[in-house]
Amino acid sequence: MTGEHWSNDDTKAWSMASVAVGALVGGLLGLVYGESIVHKACAQSDASNLCGLIPSSFVPGYVLIGAVIGALAATVAVFLFMSRKA
C-alpha cells in the first residue's frame, strides 16, 4: 500500500482474505444450522433410533451453501469498501 491509494496487489490480497474468512464463517454457520436440524428431529418424544439419518445427510450441503454465501458476501463487502477508498 503506497500513500492513500490501494495498489492492485492490496486489492487482490484483501479479496482473497475476504473469500477465505467469509467461506470459513459461512461454513461454520451452515454446520451449526445443519446440526440444529438434526437435533430438532431427534428431540421429539416419538423419535426413533434413526431420527437423524435423513437430516444428517443434508449437513454437508448446508456447510457448502453457507461457505459460498459467506464468501460472496465478504467479497462484495470488500469491493464496496475498496471502491470508496479509491
Backbone as JSON, one array per atom type, in Angstrom:
{
  "sequence": "MTGEHWSNDDTKAWSMASVAVGALVGGLLGLVYGESIVHKACAQSDASNLCGLIPSSFVPGYVLIGAVIGALAATVAVFLFMSRKA",
  "N": [[0.85, -1.17, 0.0], [0.74, 2.08, -0.96], [0.96, 5.35, 0.01], [-2.17, 7.01, -0.1], [-3.61, 5.51, -1.85], [-4.93, 2.42, -3.0], [-3.09, -0.34, -4.02], [-2.96, -2.65, -6.78], [-2.11, -5.15, -5.91], [-2.74, -5.08, -3.19], [-5.51, -5.02, -3.3], [-6.05, -7.52, -4.41], [-5.04, -9.16, -2.38], [-6.69, -8.48, -0.19], [-9.17, -9.27, -1.23], [-8.82, -12.04, -1.58], [-8.35, -12.8, 1.08], [-10.79, -12.06, 2.19], [-12.56, -13.78, 0.91], [-11.69, -16.24, 1.93], [-12.1, -15.92, 4.73], [-14.84, -15.32, 4.77], [-15.87, -17.69, 3.66], [-15.12, -19.5, 5.64], [-16.5, -18.55, 7.94], [-19.16, -18.64, 6.97], [-19.34, -21.38, 6.37], [-19.08, -22.5, 8.93], [-21.39, -21.46, 10.13], [-23.3, -22.71, 8.52], [-22.81, -25.37, 9.27], [-23.57, -25.31, 11.98], [-26.29, -24.71, 11.66], [-27.14, -26.98, 10.21], [-26.62, -29.02, 12.09], [-28.41, -28.24, 14.05], [-30.83, -28.8, 12.87], [-30.74, -31.59, 12.76], [-30.66, -32.1, 15.5], [-33.14, -31.06, 16.25], [-34.85, -32.85, 14.96], [-34.33, -35.18, 16.36], [-35.07, -34.54, 18.92], [-37.71, -34.84, 19.41], [-40.37, -36.44, 21.17], [-41.33, -38.86, 20.17], [-39.29, -39.85, 18.58], [-37.33, -42.05, 16.58], [-34.6, -44.47, 16.65], [-33.24, -43.92, 14.35], [-33.55, -41.23, 13.83], [-32.01, -38.99, 13.0], [-30.97, -39.7, 10.59], [-31.8, -39.09, 7.88], [-31.93, -36.14, 7.94], [-29.23, -35.64, 8.6], [-27.8, -36.25, 6.35], [-27.98, -34.03, 4.78], [-26.39, -32.11, 5.95], [-23.66, -31.6, 5.01], [-24.32, -30.22, 2.68], [-25.55, -27.9, 3.67], [-23.32, -26.76, 4.89], [-21.69, -26.27, 2.65], [-23.34, -24.51, 1.15], [-23.52, -22.4, 2.99], [-20.82, -21.65, 3.09], [-20.36, -20.72, 0.47], [-22.2, -18.59, 0.27], [-21.23, -16.97, 2.36], [-18.63, -16.39, 1.4], [-19.23, -14.96, -0.94], [-20.65, -12.76, 0.12], [-18.67, -11.56, 1.72], [-16.77, -10.9, -0.23], [-18.15, -9.04, -1.83], [-18.53, -7.06, 0.11], [-15.86, -6.27, 0.61], [-15.11, -5.3, -1.93], [-16.88, -3.14, -2.17], [-15.96, -1.58, -0.07], [-13.34, -1.1, -0.94], [-13.84, 0.38, -3.25], [-14.76, 2.76, -2.23], [-12.5, 3.77, -1.06], [-10.85, 4.38, -3.16]],
  "CA": [[0.0, 0.0, 0.0], [1.55, 3.29, -1.06], [0.18, 6.58, 0.16], [-3.59, 6.86, 0.18], [-4.25, 4.72, -2.89], [-4.76, 0.98, -2.9], [-2.45, -0.93, -5.19], [-3.64, -3.83, -7.31], [-1.75, -6.28, -5.06], [-3.51, -4.98, -1.95], [-6.88, -5.39, -3.61], [-6.08, -8.98, -4.56], [-4.82, -9.77, -1.06], [-7.9, -8.3, 0.6], [-10.27, -10.07, -1.77], [-8.56, -13.44, -1.26], [-8.57, -12.97, 2.51], [-12.22, -11.97, 2.47], [-13.19, -15.02, 0.45], [-11.34, -17.29, 2.88], [-12.78, -15.68, 6.01], [-16.27, -15.46, 4.53], [-16.18, -19.11, 3.5], [-14.97, -20.14, 6.95], [-17.63, -18.15, 8.8], [-20.38, -19.18, 6.38], [-19.32, -22.83, 6.54], [-19.38, -22.8, 10.33], [-22.81, -21.19, 10.37], [-24.03, -23.8, 7.87], [-22.67, -26.56, 10.11], [-24.42, -25.12, 13.16], [-27.68, -24.83, 11.22], [-27.4, -28.38, 9.88], [-26.69, -29.79, 13.33], [-29.64, -27.89, 14.78], [-31.93, -29.53, 12.23], [-30.65, -32.97, 13.23], [-31.05, -32.09, 16.91], [-34.58, -30.85, 16.32], [-35.52, -34.09, 14.55], [-34.13, -36.21, 17.39], [-35.55, -34.07, 20.22], [-39.12, -35.16, 19.56], [-40.59, -37.56, 22.09], [-41.58, -40.09, 19.43], [-38.2, -40.06, 17.62], [-36.77, -43.4, 16.57], [-33.14, -44.51, 16.69], [-32.73, -43.4, 13.08], [-34.18, -39.92, 13.67], [-31.16, -38.02, 12.33], [-30.36, -40.28, 9.4], [-32.1, -38.29, 6.68], [-31.44, -34.75, 8.03], [-27.77, -35.54, 8.68], [-27.22, -36.34, 5.01], [-28.01, -32.7, 4.17], [-25.5, -31.2, 6.66], [-22.6, -31.07, 4.14], [-24.91, -29.24, 1.75], [-25.7, -26.64, 4.39], [-21.97, -26.21, 5.06], [-21.27, -25.76, 1.35], [-24.15, -23.32, 0.83], [-23.08, -21.34, 3.9], [-19.48, -21.19, 2.68], [-20.49, -19.96, -0.78], [-22.87, -17.32, 0.59], [-20.29, -16.17, 3.15], [-17.56, -15.9, 0.54], [-19.78, -13.92, -1.82], [-20.96, -11.56, 0.91], [-17.42, -10.93, 2.11], [-16.15, -10.32, -1.42], [-18.9, -7.83, -2.17], [-18.24, -6.05, 1.12], [-14.51, -5.74, 0.39], [-15.08, -4.47, -3.14], [-17.55, -1.87, -1.86], [-15.03, -0.83, 0.78], [-12.22, -0.67, -1.78], [-14.28, 1.4, -4.2], [-14.87, 4.02, -1.5], [-11.16, 4.25, -0.75], [-10.13, 4.78, -4.38]],
  "C": [[0.9, 1.23, 0.0], [0.65, 4.5, -0.94], [-1.27, 6.28, 0.53], [-4.31, 5.97, -0.83], [-3.95, 3.24, -2.69], [-4.08, 0.49, -4.17], [-3.24, -2.16, -5.61], [-3.34, -5.05, -6.45], [-2.52, -6.27, -3.75], [-4.96, -5.41, -2.18], [-7.0, -6.91, -3.75], [-5.93, -9.67, -3.21], [-6.07, -9.66, -0.2], [-9.05, -9.15, 0.08], [-10.06, -11.55, -1.48], [-8.79, -13.72, 0.23], [-10.06, -12.93, 2.85], [-12.96, -13.22, 2.03], [-12.92, -16.14, 1.45], [-12.09, -17.12, 4.2], [-14.29, -15.84, 5.85], [-16.69, -16.91, 4.36], [-16.1, -19.84, 4.82], [-16.16, -19.82, 7.85], [-18.94, -18.74, 8.27], [-20.47, -20.69, 6.53], [-19.64, -23.23, 7.97], [-20.85, -22.54, 10.66], [-23.69, -22.25, 9.7], [-23.97, -25.08, 8.67], [-23.56, -26.46, 11.34], [-25.9, -25.28, 12.79], [-28.03, -26.28, 10.9], [-27.5, -29.25, 11.11], [-27.94, -29.47, 14.13], [-30.85, -28.6, 14.18], [-31.93, -30.98, 12.69], [-31.09, -33.05, 14.68], [-32.56, -31.93, 17.07], [-35.35, -32.12, 15.94], [-35.43, -35.16, 15.63], [-34.67, -35.8, 18.75], [-37.03, -34.38, 20.44], [-39.29, -36.4, 20.43], [-40.81, -38.89, 21.37], [-40.5, -40.4, 18.39], [-37.65, -41.47, 17.72], [-35.25, -43.33, 16.67], [-32.51, -43.91, 15.44], [-33.23, -41.99, 12.8], [-33.32, -38.94, 12.86], [-30.55, -38.52, 11.04], [-30.59, -39.44, 8.16], [-31.62, -36.85, 6.83], [-29.92, -34.64, 8.04], [-27.11, -35.65, 7.3], [-27.19, -34.99, 4.3], [-27.03, -31.73, 4.83], [-24.34, -30.73, 5.78], [-23.1, -30.06, 3.12], [-25.1, -27.89, 2.41], [-24.35, -25.96, 4.61], [-21.5, -25.59, 3.75], [-22.03, -24.49, 0.97], [-23.74, -22.15, 1.71], [-21.73, -20.77, 3.5], [-19.56, -20.33, 1.43], [-21.13, -18.6, -0.51], [-21.94, -16.41, 1.39], [-19.18, -15.59, 2.31], [-18.05, -14.79, -0.38], [-20.06, -12.64, -1.06], [-19.69, -10.83, 1.31], [-16.73, -10.26, 0.93], [-16.85, -9.03, -1.83], [-18.6, -6.72, -1.17], [-16.85, -5.45, 0.92], [-14.45, -4.88, -0.86], [-15.8, -3.14, -2.94], [-16.64, -0.98, -1.01], [-13.88, -0.27, -0.05], [-12.63, 0.45, -2.74], [-14.45, 2.77, -3.5], [-13.51, 4.62, -1.2], [-10.43, 4.8, -1.97], [-10.38, 6.22, -4.76]]
}
